[in-house]
Amino acid sequence: MANLSGLVVAAATPLQPGRFEIDHEALAAHCERLLALGANGINLLGTTGEATSLSLTQRLNAMQAVAGSTKTLDRFMVGTGAAALADAVSLTQRSVDLGYNGALVLPPFYYKGLSDDDLMYYFDSLVRGVDRSTLKLYLYHIPQYTGLPFSISLIHRLRKAFPGVFVGLKDSSGNLEGSLAFAREVPGFDVFSATEAALPQVAGGQFKGIISASLNVTVPFIAESFKGGAPDKLNAGAAIRLALSSVPLVPAIRWALGDLTGSPSWKVNLPPLGPITGDSEGKLREALAGTEYAALKRYF
């Protein structure tokens, strides 16, 4: 199974109206819509999908539901990171059993100040707890949340210890030069940026692709630009992302999807991330009014 590349959407997770339970039918439909609109792949249950706010059972059930609803699971990676090793093993093993095209794994984020030796111990234990026959792991570098950056030397150690397992990394640090260093210093390693601003580096072959939250909303524009070279659409998508980022991004994505689709599945917010309301909603609407956001409604 070829590794993912290009435009990968960090999919948001719809919830059942009035409950903090995943709406599996709406989630599957959302993923299929994103692919139909031009996404190359889906990152299920990542930060935008609020995976660390969901229980182990909820995550496993969502993985099962999506796997059973699509014929293109080779276009899906899934977040399996967890603070508890046993949970990460269970999620990662299930991703292998179901046939997902890779698992995106966080470092053990509760304890801060861990050394490379500590992280090596954790990931060694994770990999040895999983059937490695088809295992592909992507490291999730988001130190502003985890407090645990991945070093290039650790990546070399992991790839040497487990050839063919650690195939790439998503860099959500916001440090473009750091992302380029990962790609430059680890040959054959698939580096994904978290922002559409890195699409020139994707086109230039430095990055394998992007894994972006705002693609939940902007994928029609960004896909048109990425595949057809329409810079105006790239600029339009970038302006919408900037507007969404004027308030907390993950709730903004949920708000926009509710606005674009009218679906009640996007109206429920999963604690601790509260909804965009009041002054925040006014600020977001004002920011979006200066973009081509309204034109997206015909796609949703």
C-alpha positions as CSV (number, residue, x, y, z in Angstrom):
1,M,0.0,0.0,0.0
2,A,1.6,3.3,-1.2
3,N,2.1,5.9,1.5
4,L,-0.2,8.9,1.7
5,S,0.8,12.1,0.0
6,G,-0.6,15.5,-1.1
7,L,-3.6,17.1,0.6
8,V,-4.6,15.2,3.7
9,V,-7.5,16.6,5.8
10,A,-7.2,16.5,9.6
11,A,-10.9,15.6,9.8
12,A,-13.1,17.1,12.5
13,T,-15.4,14.8,14.4
14,P,-19.2,15.3,14.3
15,L,-21.1,14.5,17.5
16,Q,-24.7,13.3,18.1
17,P,-27.0,16.2,18.8
18,G,-27.4,16.7,22.6
19,R,-24.7,14.2,23.4
20,F,-20.9,13.9,23.5
21,E,-21.0,10.7,21.4
22,I,-19.6,10.5,17.9
23,D,-22.0,10.6,15.0
24,H,-20.5,7.7,13.0
25,E,-22.8,8.1,10.0
26,A,-22.0,11.9,9.8
27,L,-18.3,11.2,10.2
28,A,-18.2,8.7,7.4
29,A,-20.2,11.0,5.2
30,H,-17.9,14.0,6.0
31,C,-14.8,12.0,5.1
32,E,-16.2,10.8,1.8
33,R,-17.3,14.4,0.9
34,L,-13.8,15.6,1.6
35,L,-12.3,13.0,-0.7
36,A,-14.9,13.8,-3.4
37,L,-14.0,17.5,-3.2
38,G,-10.4,16.8,-4.0
39,A,-8.6,15.6,-0.8
40,N,-5.9,13.0,-1.4
41,G,-6.3,11.5,2.1
42,I,-7.9,11.8,5.5
43,N,-6.2,11.9,8.9
44,L,-8.9,10.6,11.3
45,L,-8.9,11.3,15.0
46,G,-6.1,13.8,15.3
47,T,-6.0,17.1,17.1
48,T,-8.7,18.6,14.9
49,G,-10.7,15.4,15.5
50,E,-10.3,16.0,19.3
51,A,-9.1,12.4,19.8
52,T,-7.4,13.0,23.2
53,S,-10.8,14.2,24.5
54,L,-12.5,11.0,23.5
55,S,-12.4,7.7,25.3
56,L,-10.6,4.6,24.1
57,T,-13.9,2.9,23.3
58,Q,-15.2,5.9,21.4
59,R,-12.0,6.0,19.3
60,L,-12.0,2.3,18.6
61,N,-15.7,2.4,17.6
62,A,-15.1,5.4,15.3
63,M,-12.2,3.6,13.6
64,Q,-14.4,0.5,13.1
65,A,-17.3,2.6,11.7
66,V,-15.2,4.5,9.2
67,A,-13.4,1.3,8.1
68,G,-16.7,-0.4,7.5
69,S,-18.2,2.5,5.5
70,T,-15.5,3.2,2.9
71,K,-13.9,1.3,0.1
72,T,-10.9,3.6,0.1
73,L,-9.3,2.9,3.5
74,D,-5.9,3.1,1.8
75,R,-6.5,6.9,1.8
76,F,-6.9,7.1,5.6
77,M,-4.4,7.4,8.4
78,V,-5.6,7.5,12.0
79,G,-4.3,9.1,15.2
80,T,-3.5,6.4,17.8
81,G,-1.4,8.4,20.3
82,A,-2.3,8.2,24.0
83,A,-0.7,9.0,27.3
84,A,-1.1,5.4,28.4
85,L,1.0,2.9,26.6
86,A,-1.7,0.2,26.7
87,D,-4.2,2.5,25.0
88,A,-1.7,3.5,22.3
89,V,-1.0,-0.2,21.7
90,S,-4.7,-1.1,21.5
91,L,-5.4,1.8,19.1
92,T,-2.4,1.1,16.9
93,Q,-3.0,-2.6,16.7
94,R,-6.6,-1.9,15.7
95,S,-5.5,0.4,13.0
96,V,-3.4,-2.4,11.6
97,D,-6.1,-5.0,11.9
98,L,-8.6,-2.7,10.1
99,G,-6.2,-1.8,7.3
100,Y,-5.6,1.9,7.9
101,N,-2.7,3.3,5.8
102,G,-0.7,4.3,8.8
103,A,-1.0,5.5,12.4
104,L,-0.1,9.0,13.6
105,V,1.4,8.7,17.1
106,L,2.0,11.3,19.8
107,P,4.8,11.1,22.4
108,P,3.5,10.2,25.9
109,F,2.4,13.8,26.6
110,Y,1.7,13.9,30.3
111,Y,5.2,13.7,31.6
112,K,7.3,16.6,30.4
113,G,11.1,16.8,30.2
114,L,11.6,13.3,28.9
115,S,14.9,12.4,27.3
116,D,15.5,10.8,24.0
117,D,16.2,7.6,25.9
118,D,12.8,7.8,27.6
119,L,11.0,8.4,24.3
120,M,13.0,5.5,22.7
121,Y,11.9,3.3,25.6
122,Y,8.2,4.3,25.0
123,F,8.2,3.8,21.3
124,D,10.2,0.6,21.5
125,S,7.5,-0.7,23.9
126,L,4.7,0.5,21.6
127,V,6.1,-1.1,18.5
128,R,6.9,-4.4,20.2
129,G,3.3,-4.5,21.5
130,V,1.9,-4.4,17.9
131,D,2.0,-6.8,15.0
132,R,4.6,-5.2,12.8
133,S,3.9,-7.0,9.5
134,T,2.1,-4.0,7.9
135,L,2.7,-1.4,10.6
136,K,3.5,2.2,9.4
137,L,3.9,4.9,12.0
138,Y,4.0,8.7,11.6
139,L,5.4,10.7,14.4
140,Y,3.3,13.6,15.5
141,H,5.5,16.6,16.3
142,I,3.4,19.2,18.1
143,P,5.6,20.3,21.0
144,Q,3.4,23.3,21.9
145,Y,0.8,20.8,23.1
146,T,2.9,17.8,24.2
147,G,6.0,19.6,25.5
148,L,8.0,16.8,23.9
149,P,9.8,17.6,20.6
150,F,11.2,14.9,18.4
151,S,14.9,15.2,17.7
152,I,16.5,14.2,14.5
153,S,18.8,11.9,16.3
154,L,15.8,10.1,18.0
155,I,14.2,9.6,14.6
156,H,17.4,8.0,13.2
157,R,17.5,5.7,16.2
158,L,13.8,4.6,15.8
159,R,14.3,4.0,12.0
160,K,17.4,2.0,12.6
161,A,15.8,-0.1,15.3
162,F,12.6,-0.7,13.3
163,P,13.3,-0.6,9.6
164,G,10.2,0.3,7.6
165,V,8.0,1.1,10.6
166,F,8.7,4.8,11.2
167,V,7.9,6.2,7.8
168,G,7.1,9.8,8.4
169,L,6.2,12.8,10.6
170,K,3.6,15.5,10.8
171,D,5.1,18.7,11.9
172,S,2.5,21.0,13.6
173,S,5.2,23.1,15.4
174,G,4.7,26.0,13.0
175,N,8.5,26.1,12.3
176,L,9.0,25.8,8.6
177,E,12.8,25.6,8.9
178,G,12.5,22.8,11.4
179,S,10.2,20.9,9.1
180,L,12.7,21.3,6.3
181,A,15.4,20.0,8.6
182,F,13.5,16.8,9.3
183,A,13.1,16.3,5.5
184,R,16.7,17.1,4.7
185,E,18.4,15.2,7.6
186,V,16.3,12.0,7.4
187,P,16.4,10.8,3.8
188,G,13.4,8.8,2.7
189,F,11.3,10.1,5.5
190,D,7.8,11.5,4.6
191,V,7.4,14.9,6.2
192,F,4.0,16.6,6.3
193,S,3.5,20.2,7.2
194,A,0.3,21.3,9.0
195,T,-0.4,24.4,6.8
196,E,-1.3,25.2,3.2
197,A,1.5,27.8,3.3
198,A,3.9,24.8,2.8
199,L,2.4,23.8,-0.6
200,P,5.3,25.3,-2.5
201,Q,7.6,22.9,-0.6
202,V,5.3,20.0,-1.4
203,A,5.4,21.0,-5.1
204,G,9.2,21.2,-4.8
205,G,9.5,17.7,-3.4
206,Q,10.8,18.7,0.1
207,F,7.6,17.7,1.8
208,K,5.3,14.7,1.1
209,G,2.2,16.8,1.7
210,I,0.2,18.7,4.2
211,I,-2.1,17.5,7.0
212,S,-4.3,20.5,7.7
213,A,-7.3,21.3,9.9
214,S,-8.6,24.1,7.6
215,L,-8.9,21.8,4.7
216,N,-12.2,20.6,6.3
217,V,-13.5,23.9,5.0
218,T,-11.2,25.0,2.2
219,V,-10.5,21.8,0.4
220,P,-12.5,22.7,-2.7
221,F,-10.3,25.8,-3.3
222,I,-7.0,24.3,-2.2
223,A,-7.5,21.1,-4.2
224,E,-8.2,23.1,-7.3
225,S,-5.1,25.1,-6.8
226,F,-2.9,22.1,-5.9
227,K,-4.0,20.1,-8.9
228,G,-4.5,22.8,-11.4
229,G,-2.1,25.6,-10.4
230,A,-4.8,28.2,-9.7
231,P,-3.0,30.7,-7.4
232,D,-6.1,32.7,-6.8
233,K,-7.8,29.7,-5.2
234,L,-4.8,29.1,-3.0
235,N,-4.9,32.7,-1.8
236,A,-8.6,32.4,-1.2
237,G,-8.1,29.3,0.9
238,A,-5.3,30.9,2.8
239,A,-7.4,34.0,3.6
240,I,-10.2,31.7,5.0
241,R,-7.7,29.9,7.1
242,L,-6.4,33.2,8.5
243,A,-10.0,34.2,9.3
244,L,-10.8,30.9,11.0
245,S,-7.6,31.4,13.1
246,S,-8.9,34.7,14.5
247,V,-10.6,32.6,17.1
248,P,-9.6,29.1,18.5
249,L,-9.2,27.0,15.3
250,V,-10.7,23.7,16.2
251,P,-14.1,25.2,17.4
252,A,-14.0,27.5,14.4
253,I,-13.7,24.6,12.1
254,R,-16.7,23.0,13.8
255,W,-18.6,26.3,13.6
256,A,-17.9,26.7,9.9
257,L,-18.9,23.1,9.1
258,G,-22.2,23.7,10.9
259,D,-22.7,26.9,9.0
260,L,-21.9,25.4,5.6
261,T,-23.8,22.2,6.0
262,G,-26.6,23.1,8.4
263,S,-26.1,19.7,10.1
264,P,-26.8,19.5,13.8
265,S,-23.8,17.1,14.2
266,W,-21.5,20.1,14.1
267,K,-23.4,22.1,16.7
268,V,-22.3,20.0,19.7
269,N,-18.8,20.9,21.1
270,L,-16.7,18.4,22.9
271,P,-15.4,19.7,26.3
272,P,-13.1,21.3,27.0
273,L,-13.3,23.2,23.7
274,G,-16.3,25.4,24.0
275,P,-18.4,26.7,21.1
276,I,-17.8,29.9,19.1
277,T,-20.6,32.3,20.4
278,G,-21.2,35.9,21.3
279,D,-18.3,38.3,20.6
280,S,-16.1,35.4,19.3
281,E,-18.8,34.5,16.7
282,G,-19.1,38.1,15.7
283,K,-15.3,38.4,15.3
284,L,-15.3,35.2,13.2
285,R,-18.2,36.3,10.9
286,E,-16.5,39.7,10.4
287,A,-13.2,38.1,9.5
288,L,-14.9,35.6,7.1
289,A,-16.9,38.3,5.4
290,G,-13.7,39.7,3.9
291,T,-13.0,36.3,2.1
292,E,-14.6,34.0,-0.4
293,Y,-16.0,31.9,2.3
294,A,-19.6,32.3,1.1
295,A,-18.7,30.7,-2.2
296,L,-17.9,27.4,-0.4
297,K,-21.6,26.8,0.5
298,R,-22.3,25.3,-3.0
299,Y,-19.8,22.5,-2.2
300,F,-21.4,21.5,1.1
